[in-house]
Amino acid sequence: MGAGVGGGWRRLWSWRGRDESALAEIEADITAFGEALDVHPFSPGQPGATDEMRAELARALDAYEQAKRDSAGGRTRADTLDVLRALDDGRHALACLDALLAGRPLPERLPLCYFDARHGRAVQQVSWTPPGGVARNIAVCAADAVRLVEGAGPVIARPAPSDAARVRRGGATPGSTATATATATAAARPPQSQVSGTGSSGEQAHQLRMPPYRPAVMVFSSSGRADVRLRFEGRKGRSSRLYRLSGDGVPLTARIPLLGNRTIAFHVFADGGRDAWTATAAPLREVPRFHDEINGRGSDVVHYRGEPGPGVLHYAGPGRIELEALDDRLAYWATVAESRAGECTFQWPGRGYYQVRSAGAWSLSAMGRTEDS
């Protein structure tokens, strides 16, 4: 499945305006995926069907409908990339459904290529050192992986500032013009299902497009050691607009509930660093599950699979920590526990999604477990 999608991305490097041959290929991809859905043997009401299986089927169907909607515009490269993203998500949902039906682990899904989303799905993790920076592990497409191994640079598409843009900025110096152009380009960029950047964005808002399936989370990852905070525009369904992901100076991966209809606007603040980061809209299967105990660092979302009863929260970070219960839409429901450094007991309301808000290391556990339970 992944190979076919990647090829679709690369076919569109020469896309220009109303290229009917490229449009025909996209329509063929949509038709083929629709046929795959029609002939798939799974039925939501069949014996042994689980909620997780039905959710993956729903995600595949939603992706198919989203691809058809995006294809209705389908006359620009941006429209076409949206179609391919939707098809890629739908194919992965079917692969997850097949794995669940066969009792296999869910297939791994790497993010889009670190250097350019138009390269398609990443196929492997490699070590890369940016100019003047430190080595880090990044996910790249097959072509960039080969280029990096051979010592060549990655293929990165960067639009050059136009003369009109320079005139509008009043003939600024080369350095300031480049900075202003980059800022204006990022501000004008349409919402994407994956957003990347480096360091703080300040007052510039990044736009993350809501996926066709609901509910969903943002997976925010950074290989650097900066203290990262996110500020979201709008507060509906949230207990706060500000998320401090980690204060321990370590690389991080955190999940945050996505609440909205179309796009999510957020700002990134990274104290003391210009490290690369990525924010991706992802399904609930990206949320870690547990029955008895789980450990983490900074703010995150977890899925408690145990029963109602007493629990223990241990916190070793600065400031306060709060454990919040979320409803079926991942909106804030109630604060279950809050404490400073140390240990506190609380009552698990039951199975469901919970949000941890903290700046340091923590652990959650359910009391009264035995080896036979």
C-alpha positions as CSV (number, residue, x, y, z in Angstrom):
1,M,0.0,0.0,0.0
2,G,2.7,2.4,1.0
3,A,4.7,2.0,-2.2
4,G,1.7,2.8,-4.4
5,V,1.0,6.0,-2.4
6,G,4.6,7.1,-2.6
7,G,4.6,6.7,-6.4
8,G,1.5,8.8,-6.6
9,W,3.3,11.7,-4.8
10,R,6.3,11.6,-7.1
11,R,4.1,11.5,-10.2
12,L,3.0,15.0,-9.4
13,W,6.4,16.8,-9.4
14,S,5.6,18.1,-12.9
15,W,2.1,19.2,-12.0
16,R,1.1,22.4,-13.7
17,G,-2.5,23.8,-13.6
18,R,-5.1,21.7,-15.4
19,D,-2.9,18.7,-16.3
20,E,-5.7,16.3,-17.3
21,S,-3.4,13.2,-17.4
22,A,-2.5,13.7,-13.8
23,L,-6.1,14.3,-12.9
24,A,-7.0,11.0,-14.6
25,E,-4.4,9.1,-12.5
26,I,-5.8,10.6,-9.3
27,E,-9.4,9.7,-10.3
28,A,-8.2,6.2,-11.0
29,D,-6.6,6.0,-7.6
30,I,-9.8,7.1,-5.9
31,T,-11.8,4.6,-7.9
32,A,-9.4,1.7,-7.0
33,F,-9.6,2.6,-3.3
34,G,-13.4,2.7,-3.5
35,E,-13.4,-0.8,-5.1
36,A,-11.1,-2.1,-2.4
37,L,-13.6,-0.8,0.2
38,D,-16.5,-2.5,-1.7
39,V,-14.9,-5.9,-1.8
40,H,-13.5,-5.9,1.7
41,P,-15.0,-8.8,3.6
42,F,-15.3,-7.1,7.0
43,S,-18.8,-6.3,8.2
44,P,-19.4,-4.1,11.3
45,G,-22.0,-6.5,12.6
46,Q,-20.1,-9.8,12.0
47,P,-19.3,-12.1,15.0
48,G,-16.1,-11.0,16.8
49,A,-16.2,-7.5,15.4
50,T,-14.7,-5.0,17.9
51,D,-15.0,-1.2,18.3
52,E,-11.4,-0.8,17.1
53,M,-12.2,-2.7,13.9
54,R,-15.3,-0.6,13.3
55,A,-13.3,2.6,14.0
56,E,-10.6,1.6,11.3
57,L,-13.4,0.9,8.8
58,A,-15.0,4.2,9.5
59,R,-11.6,5.9,9.1
60,A,-11.2,4.3,5.7
61,L,-14.7,5.3,4.6
62,D,-14.2,8.9,5.8
63,A,-10.9,9.1,4.0
64,Y,-12.5,7.9,0.8
65,E,-15.2,10.6,1.1
66,Q,-12.6,13.2,1.9
67,A,-10.5,12.2,-1.2
68,K,-13.6,12.6,-3.4
69,R,-14.4,16.0,-1.9
70,D,-10.8,17.2,-2.4
71,S,-10.8,15.8,-5.9
72,A,-13.9,18.0,-6.7
73,G,-11.5,21.0,-6.6
74,G,-8.6,19.1,-8.0
75,R,-7.1,21.8,-10.2
76,T,-4.0,22.8,-8.2
77,R,-1.1,20.9,-6.7
78,A,-2.4,21.6,-3.2
79,D,-5.8,20.0,-4.0
80,T,-4.0,17.0,-5.4
81,L,-1.8,16.6,-2.4
82,D,-4.9,16.7,-0.2
83,V,-6.4,13.8,-2.2
84,L,-3.2,11.7,-1.9
85,R,-3.0,12.4,1.9
86,A,-6.6,11.2,2.3
87,L,-6.0,8.1,0.2
88,D,-2.8,7.3,2.1
89,D,-4.7,7.5,5.4
90,G,-7.5,5.4,4.0
91,R,-5.2,2.6,2.8
92,H,-3.4,2.6,6.2
93,A,-6.8,2.3,7.9
94,L,-7.6,-0.8,5.8
95,A,-4.1,-2.2,6.6
96,C,-4.8,-1.7,10.3
97,L,-8.2,-3.4,9.9
98,D,-6.6,-6.4,8.2
99,A,-4.0,-6.7,11.0
100,L,-6.8,-6.6,13.6
101,L,-8.7,-9.3,11.8
102,A,-5.7,-11.5,11.5
103,G,-4.5,-10.9,15.1
104,R,-1.3,-9.2,13.9
105,P,0.4,-6.1,15.4
106,L,-0.8,-2.9,13.7
107,P,1.5,-1.8,10.9
108,E,3.9,0.9,11.6
109,R,3.3,4.2,9.8
110,L,6.1,6.7,9.5
111,P,5.3,10.4,9.0
112,L,5.7,12.2,5.7
113,C,9.2,12.9,4.5
114,Y,11.0,15.3,6.9
115,F,12.4,17.4,4.1
116,D,9.3,17.9,1.9
117,A,5.8,16.5,2.4
118,R,5.5,16.2,-1.4
119,H,8.1,13.4,-1.4
120,G,5.5,11.2,0.2
121,R,5.5,8.8,3.1
122,A,8.9,8.3,4.9
123,V,10.3,4.8,4.6
124,Q,13.0,4.8,7.2
125,Q,14.8,6.7,10.0
126,V,18.2,8.1,9.3
127,S,20.8,10.2,11.1
128,W,21.2,13.7,9.7
129,T,23.2,16.7,10.8
130,P,21.9,20.1,9.7
131,P,24.5,22.8,8.8
132,G,25.9,24.1,12.1
133,G,23.7,21.8,14.1
134,V,23.9,18.4,15.9
135,A,23.0,15.0,14.5
136,R,19.4,13.9,14.9
137,N,17.2,11.0,13.7
138,I,14.6,12.0,11.1
139,A,12.1,10.1,8.9
140,V,12.8,10.5,5.2
141,C,11.5,9.1,1.8
142,A,13.5,6.5,-0.1
143,A,15.1,9.0,-2.5
144,D,16.4,11.3,0.3
145,A,17.6,8.3,2.3
146,V,19.8,7.2,-0.7
147,R,21.0,10.8,-1.2
148,L,22.0,11.1,2.4
149,V,23.9,7.8,2.4
150,E,25.7,8.9,-0.7
151,G,26.7,12.1,0.9
152,A,24.5,14.3,-1.2
153,G,22.0,16.8,0.2
154,P,18.3,16.1,0.4
155,V,15.9,17.4,-2.3
156,I,14.2,20.4,-0.6
157,A,11.8,22.6,-2.6
158,R,12.1,26.2,-1.4
159,P,10.1,28.9,-3.3
160,A,12.3,31.9,-4.1
161,P,11.0,35.3,-3.1
162,S,9.5,37.1,-6.0
163,D,10.6,40.6,-7.1
164,A,7.1,41.8,-6.3
165,A,7.5,40.5,-2.7
166,R,10.8,42.4,-2.4
167,V,9.2,45.6,-3.6
168,R,6.3,45.2,-1.2
169,R,8.8,44.9,1.6
170,G,10.5,48.2,0.6
171,G,13.8,46.8,-0.6
172,A,15.0,45.4,2.7
173,T,18.5,43.9,3.2
174,P,19.0,40.4,1.9
175,G,19.0,38.9,5.4
176,S,15.9,40.7,6.5
177,T,14.1,40.0,3.2
178,A,14.7,36.3,3.5
179,T,13.4,36.2,7.0
180,A,10.3,38.3,6.1
181,T,9.7,36.1,3.0
182,A,9.9,32.9,5.0
183,T,7.5,34.3,7.6
184,A,5.0,35.5,5.0
185,T,5.2,32.2,3.1
186,A,4.5,30.2,6.3
187,A,1.7,32.5,7.3
188,A,0.0,32.1,3.9
189,R,0.5,28.3,3.7
190,P,-2.9,26.4,3.7
191,P,-3.6,24.1,6.6
192,Q,-1.9,20.8,6.4
193,S,-2.3,17.5,8.2
194,Q,1.4,17.7,9.2
195,V,3.2,20.9,10.2
196,S,7.0,21.2,10.7
197,G,9.2,24.1,12.0
198,T,12.2,25.0,14.0
199,G,12.4,26.8,17.3
200,S,9.8,29.3,18.4
201,S,7.1,30.6,16.1
202,G,6.3,33.6,18.3
203,E,3.1,35.3,17.3
204,Q,3.0,33.4,14.0
205,A,0.2,30.9,14.1
206,H,0.6,27.5,12.5
207,Q,-2.4,25.9,10.9
208,L,-3.1,22.2,11.4
209,R,-5.9,20.7,9.3
210,M,-8.4,18.5,11.2
211,P,-8.4,15.0,9.8
212,P,-11.6,13.5,8.3
213,Y,-12.0,11.1,11.3
214,R,-13.0,12.2,14.8
215,P,-11.8,12.3,17.5
216,A,-8.1,12.8,16.9
217,V,-4.9,13.9,18.6
218,M,-2.0,16.1,17.6
219,V,1.3,14.1,17.9
220,F,4.0,16.7,18.6
221,S,7.7,15.5,18.5
222,S,11.0,17.3,18.8
223,S,14.5,15.8,18.7
224,G,15.9,18.7,20.6
225,R,16.2,19.5,24.3
226,A,14.4,22.8,24.5
227,D,11.6,23.5,26.9
228,V,8.6,23.5,24.5
229,R,5.2,25.1,25.1
230,L,2.2,25.2,22.8
231,R,-0.5,27.9,22.9
232,F,-3.7,27.2,21.1
233,E,-6.1,29.9,19.7
234,G,-9.5,29.4,21.2
235,R,-10.3,27.5,24.4
236,K,-13.5,25.6,23.5
237,G,-13.3,22.1,25.2
238,R,-9.9,22.8,26.8
239,S,-9.1,23.4,30.4
240,S,-6.3,25.8,29.2
241,R,-4.9,27.1,26.0
242,L,-1.3,26.6,27.1
243,Y,0.5,23.2,27.1
244,R,4.0,22.8,28.6
245,L,5.1,19.6,27.0
246,S,8.3,19.1,28.9
247,G,10.6,21.0,31.3
248,D,13.3,18.3,31.6
249,G,15.4,19.3,28.6
250,V,15.0,16.0,26.8
251,P,13.7,15.0,23.3
252,L,9.9,14.6,23.5
253,T,6.9,13.1,21.9
254,A,3.5,14.3,23.2
255,R,-0.1,13.9,22.3
256,I,-2.7,16.7,22.6
257,P,-6.5,16.5,21.9
258,L,-7.6,18.1,18.7
259,L,-10.7,20.1,19.2
260,G,-12.3,21.9,16.3
261,N,-14.1,21.6,13.0
262,R,-11.7,22.6,10.2
263,T,-8.3,23.9,11.4
264,I,-6.4,24.2,14.6
265,A,-4.2,27.3,15.1
266,F,-1.3,27.1,17.5
267,H,1.9,28.8,18.4
268,V,5.2,27.1,19.4
269,F,7.6,28.5,22.1
270,A,10.9,26.7,22.5
271,D,13.1,28.3,25.1
272,G,16.8,28.1,24.4
273,G,16.8,26.2,21.1
274,R,16.2,26.1,17.4
275,D,15.5,22.4,17.2
276,A,13.3,20.9,14.5
277,W,9.8,19.8,15.5
278,T,6.8,18.2,13.8
279,A,3.1,18.3,14.6
280,T,0.8,15.7,13.0
281,A,-2.9,15.0,13.1
282,A,-3.3,11.3,14.1
283,P,-6.0,8.8,15.1
284,L,-6.6,7.6,18.6
285,R,-4.5,4.4,18.1
286,E,-1.5,6.7,18.6
287,V,-2.5,7.2,22.2
288,P,-0.6,4.8,24.6
289,R,-2.9,2.3,26.4
290,F,-2.4,0.7,29.8
291,H,-4.2,-1.3,32.4
292,D,-1.9,-1.2,35.5
293,E,0.8,1.4,35.1
294,I,2.3,3.9,32.7
295,N,5.1,6.4,32.8
296,G,5.6,9.6,30.9
297,R,7.1,13.1,30.8
298,G,5.4,16.4,30.3
299,S,1.8,16.9,29.0
300,D,0.3,13.9,27.2
301,V,-2.9,11.9,26.6
302,V,-3.2,8.2,27.8
303,H,-5.9,5.6,27.4
304,Y,-6.8,3.8,30.7
305,R,-8.2,0.4,30.1
306,G,-8.7,-0.7,33.7
307,E,-11.7,-0.6,36.0
308,P,-13.0,2.2,38.3
309,G,-11.1,2.3,41.6
310,P,-8.2,3.8,43.5
311,G,-5.1,5.0,41.6
312,V,-1.7,6.5,42.4
313,L,-0.1,9.5,40.8
314,H,3.6,10.0,41.3
315,Y,5.2,13.2,40.1
316,A,8.9,14.2,40.0
317,G,8.8,17.4,38.0
318,P,8.6,21.2,38.7
319,G,5.3,23.0,39.5
320,R,2.0,21.2,39.6
321,I,0.6,18.2,37.8
322,E,-3.1,17.7,36.8
323,L,-4.8,14.5,35.6
324,E,-8.0,15.4,33.6
325,A,-10.7,13.0,32.4
326,L,-11.8,13.6,28.8
327,D,-15.2,12.9,27.2
328,D,-15.9,10.9,24.0
329,R,-14.9,13.9,21.9
330,L,-11.6,14.3,23.9
331,A,-12.9,17.6,25.4
332,Y,-12.2,18.4,29.0
333,W,-14.7,16.8,31.4
334,A,-13.3,16.9,34.9
335,T,-10.0,17.2,36.9
336,V,-9.4,13.8,38.6
337,A,-6.2,14.6,40.5
338,E,-3.8,17.4,41.0
339,S,-0.6,17.6,43.1
340,R,2.9,18.9,43.4
341,A,6.1,16.7,43.4
342,G,5.5,13.5,45.3
343,E,2.7,10.9,45.4
344,C,-1.0,11.2,45.7
345,T,-4.0,8.9,45.5
346,F,-7.2,9.4,43.6
347,Q,-10.2,7.5,42.1
348,W,-10.2,6.3,38.5
349,P,-13.7,7.1,37.1
350,G,-13.4,4.2,34.7
351,R,-12.0,3.4,31.3
352,G,-11.4,6.2,28.9
353,Y,-9.0,8.9,27.8
354,Y,-7.1,11.1,30.2
355,Q,-4.9,14.1,29.8
356,V,-1.8,14.7,31.9
357,R,-0.7,18.3,32.3
358,S,2.7,18.7,33.7
359,A,6.3,19.8,33.0
360,G,8.3,16.8,34.3
361,A,8.4,13.0,34.8
362,W,5.3,11.2,36.1
363,S,3.8,7.8,36.5
364,L,0.1,6.6,36.9
365,S,-1.0,3.3,38.3
366,A,-4.1,1.4,39.4
367,M,-4.0,0.1,43.0
368,G,-5.1,-3.3,44.1
369,R,-3.8,-5.2,41.1
370,T,-2.6,-8.8,41.5
371,E,-0.7,-11.1,39.2
372,D,-3.8,-13.1,38.6
373,S,-6.0,-10.1,37.7
